[in-house]
Amino acid sequence: MTQDGKALEVPPRRRRKDDRPGEIIEAALALFVVNGFAATKLSDVAQRAGVVKGTLYRYFDTKESLFRAVVQHLQVENLEVVRQAGLQETGPFAQVLTTMLARIAQTVSESKIPAIVRMVLAESRSFPDLSSIWHDEIVAPMLGAMTSMIASAQARGELGPGDPRLHAMSIMGPMLMGILYQEVFRSSTNDWLDLESLARQHTATILKGMKSDL
């Protein structure tokens, strides 16, 4: 703050340096979506981000570490709000599930997550770290949040018995299938599948089967 009350402006060079990791991550995400993991070179990522390769290595020493940063970025930007909403919501399970699946459908539809899921499935046999990173950063937290929601609802008597984790898999499975179907067949299906409609219908179906008889 200056003496006349005005905020000091951050020097452009410092601001540019602070932005570099994010710019590199965005460049990598764009190239992974278009080229896949194997065909994406770190030199291409550096060029797209407008930095020299040495600068990229200052932040990410391998392509796998860069991919982890990309996945963490997707998680924070797209799914963390959804996960936290599921963990913190205290209303009836039917209400929480309806909101959570609707948010997942909306968020995923507007993100690059489907393209990255497709890449992971296609290339994880050659690059096992891809599936491990995706599981640790995306699948485990979301599945854990859903499992916790179900276990709490069972304890309150809202839902019938059953392994909460398996219930969570049953809930998330069709949504994942819808995401992949839309990503793989979008150009040849006339775009008939709407993820938000799937979320609404799927929610209604699973609640009928999971409700407690008490």
TIDRENDREN-978486 format. One record per residue (C-alpha): residue in one letter; residue number from 1; x, y, z. Coordinates in pm, 1 decimal. Layout:
// TIDRENDREN-978486
A / NUM / X / Y / Z
...
***
This chain:
// TIDRENDREN-978486
M / 1 / 0.0 / 0.0 / 0.0
T / 2 / 143.1 / 342.9 / -95.9
Q / 3 / 127.1 / 654.2 / 123.3
D / 4 / -169.4 / 789.7 / -76.4
G / 5 / -371.5 / 473.9 / -2.7
K / 6 / -331.0 / 306.5 / -342.0
A / 7 / -244.7 / -62.2 / -366.7
L / 8 / 97.9 / -146.4 / -496.3
E / 9 / 84.1 / -309.6 / -839.3
V / 10 / 255.1 / -647.8 / -869.0
P / 11 / 540.3 / -623.7 / -1119.6
P / 12 / 447.6 / -797.9 / -1448.8
R / 13 / 752.4 / -1025.2 / -1440.3
R / 14 / 664.8 / -1157.9 / -1090.9
R / 15 / 301.1 / -1206.0 / -1187.0
R / 16 / 404.9 / -1393.0 / -1501.5
K / 17 / 633.4 / -1622.4 / -1300.2
D / 18 / 357.2 / -1705.0 / -1054.1
D / 19 / 124.0 / -1791.1 / -1341.5
R / 20 / 363.8 / -2034.0 / -1509.4
P / 21 / 260.0 / -2359.7 / -1337.9
G / 22 / -105.4 / -2292.4 / -1419.5
E / 23 / -24.6 / -2205.3 / -1778.7
I / 24 / 180.3 / -2523.0 / -1816.1
I / 25 / -104.0 / -2731.0 / -1670.5
E / 26 / -358.7 / -2572.2 / -1906.3
A / 27 / -129.0 / -2634.7 / -2203.8
A / 28 / -78.0 / -2997.2 / -2102.0
L / 29 / -452.2 / -3050.4 / -2057.3
A / 30 / -523.4 / -2916.7 / -2405.2
L / 31 / -257.6 / -3138.6 / -2563.2
F / 32 / -358.4 / -3451.2 / -2368.4
V / 33 / -716.7 / -3405.5 / -2491.6
V / 34 / -610.3 / -3370.7 / -2855.5
N / 35 / -306.1 / -3600.6 / -2878.6
G / 36 / -332.5 / -3841.9 / -2586.7
F / 37 / -64.1 / -3909.2 / -2328.5
A / 38 / 193.9 / -4101.2 / -2531.5
A / 39 / 195.7 / -3857.1 / -2823.2
T / 40 / 221.7 / -3547.1 / -2606.8
K / 41 / 581.2 / -3431.1 / -2568.8
L / 42 / 695.9 / -3210.2 / -2285.3
S / 43 / 865.8 / -2987.4 / -2542.1
D / 44 / 526.7 / -2934.6 / -2708.8
V / 45 / 370.4 / -2850.3 / -2373.9
A / 46 / 646.9 / -2598.6 / -2303.7
Q / 47 / 603.3 / -2440.0 / -2645.6
R / 48 / 226.2 / -2410.8 / -2604.4
A / 49 / 268.8 / -2261.7 / -2256.8
G / 50 / 524.1 / -2012.3 / -2389.0
V / 51 / 813.7 / -2130.2 / -2173.8
V / 52 / 1141.1 / -2305.3 / -2239.5
K / 53 / 1164.8 / -2675.1 / -2158.7
G / 54 / 1399.7 / -2605.7 / -1868.1
T / 55 / 1135.5 / -2390.2 / -1704.3
L / 56 / 880.0 / -2670.3 / -1736.4
Y / 57 / 1118.9 / -2914.6 / -1566.6
R / 58 / 1154.5 / -2666.7 / -1280.3
Y / 59 / 792.5 / -2742.8 / -1190.6
F / 60 / 733.5 / -3093.4 / -1330.1
D / 61 / 1017.3 / -3342.8 / -1355.6
T / 62 / 823.3 / -3608.9 / -1551.7
K / 63 / 521.3 / -3626.7 / -1778.7
E / 64 / 346.5 / -3835.8 / -1512.9
S / 65 / 395.2 / -3562.2 / -1251.8
L / 66 / 253.0 / -3313.6 / -1499.7
F / 67 / -46.0 / -3541.7 / -1559.7
R / 68 / -107.8 / -3562.0 / -1184.0
A / 69 / -110.6 / -3182.5 / -1171.2
V / 70 / -359.4 / -3178.1 / -1459.7
V / 71 / -587.0 / -3424.8 / -1279.2
Q / 72 / -562.1 / -3228.8 / -952.8
H / 73 / -655.2 / -2916.6 / -1147.7
L / 74 / -961.2 / -3090.5 / -1294.5
Q / 75 / -1059.3 / -3216.5 / -951.2
V / 76 / -1033.6 / -2876.5 / -784.8
E / 77 / -1198.3 / -2686.1 / -1069.8
N / 78 / -1482.0 / -2930.5 / -1135.5
L / 79 / -1544.6 / -3191.2 / -866.0
E / 80 / -1427.4 / -3064.9 / -527.4
V / 81 / -1738.3 / -2853.2 / -478.8
V / 82 / -1954.1 / -3156.3 / -560.4
R / 83 / -1760.6 / -3379.8 / -319.5
Q / 84 / -1773.4 / -3127.2 / -36.9
A / 85 / -2145.2 / -3073.8 / -91.9
G / 86 / -2202.2 / -3445.8 / -46.5
L / 87 / -1993.9 / -3460.6 / 271.3
Q / 88 / -2141.5 / -3150.1 / 433.7
E / 89 / -2507.4 / -3182.5 / 332.7
T / 90 / -2728.4 / -3275.2 / 626.7
G / 91 / -3066.0 / -3307.1 / 452.0
P / 92 / -3250.1 / -3626.0 / 353.7
F / 93 / -3049.8 / -3867.5 / 140.9
A / 94 / -3291.4 / -3835.9 / -153.3
Q / 95 / -3236.5 / -3460.7 / -160.7
V / 96 / -2858.7 / -3484.9 / -127.9
L / 97 / -2829.0 / -3751.9 / -397.2
T / 98 / -3050.9 / -3560.3 / -639.1
T / 99 / -2839.9 / -3247.8 / -597.0
M / 100 / -2507.0 / -3430.2 / -612.3
L / 101 / -2577.3 / -3629.4 / -930.2
A / 102 / -2725.8 / -3323.5 / -1099.7
R / 103 / -2412.4 / -3125.3 / -1019.1
I / 104 / -2187.4 / -3403.6 / -1145.1
A / 105 / -2379.8 / -3419.6 / -1472.5
Q / 106 / -2370.0 / -3045.3 / -1522.7
T / 107 / -2007.2 / -3004.2 / -1422.5
V / 108 / -1875.0 / -3295.3 / -1626.9
S / 109 / -2069.6 / -3190.7 / -1936.2
E / 110 / -1896.2 / -2853.8 / -1930.3
S / 111 / -1544.1 / -2984.9 / -1865.7
K / 112 / -1266.6 / -3182.6 / -2032.5
I / 113 / -1306.8 / -3466.8 / -1781.0
P / 114 / -1474.7 / -3708.1 / -2031.1
A / 115 / -1188.0 / -3669.8 / -2277.9
I / 116 / -930.6 / -3740.5 / -2006.4
V / 117 / -1127.8 / -4043.3 / -1883.3
R / 118 / -1123.7 / -4178.7 / -2236.6
M / 119 / -747.8 / -4120.1 / -2259.2
V / 120 / -684.0 / -4296.6 / -1928.0
L / 121 / -884.1 / -4601.4 / -2036.2
A / 122 / -709.3 / -4614.3 / -2372.6
E / 123 / -350.6 / -4571.7 / -2248.9
S / 124 / -336.1 / -4699.3 / -1891.7
R / 125 / -217.0 / -5043.1 / -2001.9
S / 126 / 95.2 / -4882.0 / -2149.1
F / 127 / 118.8 / -4620.1 / -1875.0
P / 128 / -10.3 / -4775.7 / -1547.5
D / 129 / 55.7 / -4454.9 / -1355.3
L / 130 / -233.1 / -4290.7 / -1540.2
S / 131 / -495.0 / -4514.6 / -1382.6
S / 132 / -328.6 / -4493.9 / -1040.6
I / 133 / -325.1 / -4114.4 / -1051.4
W / 134 / -685.2 / -4095.2 / -1174.9
H / 135 / -798.5 / -4333.5 / -902.3
D / 136 / -614.0 / -4152.6 / -623.8
E / 137 / -716.0 / -3800.2 / -723.3
I / 138 / -1067.1 / -3847.8 / -866.3
V / 139 / -1222.6 / -4190.4 / -810.4
A / 140 / -1128.0 / -4251.8 / -446.7
P / 141 / -1240.2 / -3910.1 / -313.0
M / 142 / -1573.1 / -3916.5 / -501.4
L / 143 / -1643.2 / -4279.8 / -414.3
G / 144 / -1548.5 / -4211.1 / -54.3
A / 145 / -1787.7 / -3916.3 / -32.0
M / 146 / -2072.6 / -4120.8 / -177.9
T / 147 / -1997.1 / -4415.9 / 52.0
S / 148 / -1999.8 / -4186.5 / 356.1
M / 149 / -2333.7 / -4036.1 / 250.2
I / 150 / -2491.7 / -4380.0 / 213.4
A / 151 / -2355.2 / -4511.0 / 543.6
S / 152 / -2492.0 / -4203.8 / 724.6
A / 153 / -2833.8 / -4247.4 / 560.9
Q / 154 / -2837.9 / -4615.0 / 662.3
A / 155 / -2754.7 / -4520.3 / 1019.9
R / 156 / -3049.4 / -4279.1 / 1017.7
G / 157 / -3278.1 / -4554.0 / 888.6
E / 158 / -3344.3 / -4385.7 / 552.8
L / 159 / -3185.7 / -4663.7 / 347.1
G / 160 / -3196.9 / -5040.7 / 366.8
P / 161 / -2897.6 / -5264.2 / 439.3
G / 162 / -2611.5 / -5337.5 / 204.9
D / 163 / -2244.7 / -5257.1 / 162.8
P / 164 / -2231.5 / -4875.0 / 131.4
R / 165 / -1929.8 / -4891.2 / -98.9
L / 166 / -2104.5 / -5133.4 / -335.0
H / 167 / -2413.6 / -4913.1 / -329.9
A / 168 / -2188.0 / -4620.2 / -420.8
M / 169 / -2044.9 / -4816.4 / -713.3
S / 170 / -2398.0 / -4898.5 / -830.3
I / 171 / -2488.7 / -4530.5 / -821.6
M / 172 / -2178.0 / -4397.3 / -994.1
G / 173 / -2146.2 / -4675.2 / -1255.0
P / 174 / -2429.1 / -4565.5 / -1488.9
M / 175 / -2315.1 / -4203.3 / -1467.1
L / 176 / -1963.6 / -4305.0 / -1572.3
M / 177 / -2108.9 / -4512.8 / -1855.9
G / 178 / -2313.7 / -4214.7 / -1970.8
I / 179 / -2007.4 / -3989.9 / -1963.4
L / 180 / -1805.1 / -4235.4 / -2171.6
Y / 181 / -2090.9 / -4303.8 / -2411.8
Q / 182 / -2133.7 / -3933.8 / -2476.3
E / 183 / -1760.6 / -3879.9 / -2524.6
V / 184 / -1703.3 / -4176.7 / -2757.6
F / 185 / -2021.5 / -4163.2 / -2965.9
R / 186 / -2112.0 / -3794.6 / -2955.7
S / 187 / -2064.1 / -3740.8 / -3329.7
S / 188 / -2259.1 / -4047.9 / -3437.6
T / 189 / -2562.6 / -4047.1 / -3204.9
N / 190 / -2714.8 / -3706.9 / -3279.5
D / 191 / -2630.1 / -3611.4 / -2923.0
W / 192 / -2940.6 / -3782.8 / -2785.2
L / 193 / -2789.5 / -3856.5 / -2444.6
D / 194 / -2823.8 / -3570.4 / -2197.5
L / 195 / -2631.3 / -3632.9 / -1876.3
E / 196 / -2858.5 / -3415.2 / -1665.8
S / 197 / -3164.8 / -3611.4 / -1780.5
L / 198 / -2977.3 / -3933.8 / -1707.9
A / 199 / -2895.7 / -3807.4 / -1358.2
R / 200 / -3261.2 / -3727.8 / -1283.2
Q / 201 / -3396.2 / -4060.2 / -1408.1
H / 202 / -3115.5 / -4261.5 / -1250.4
T / 203 / -3172.2 / -4088.8 / -915.3
A / 204 / -3543.6 / -4174.4 / -919.4
T / 205 / -3469.7 / -4537.4 / -1007.6
I / 206 / -3204.9 / -4604.2 / -743.3
L / 207 / -3399.4 / -4435.4 / -464.3
K / 208 / -3689.8 / -4674.8 / -517.4
G / 209 / -3458.2 / -4970.1 / -468.8
M / 210 / -3249.7 / -4836.0 / -181.2
K / 211 / -3517.2 / -4692.9 / 49.4
S / 212 / -3570.4 / -4864.7 / 382.4
D / 213 / -3889.8 / -5068.0 / 424.0
L / 214 / -3924.8 / -4941.4 / 780.8
***
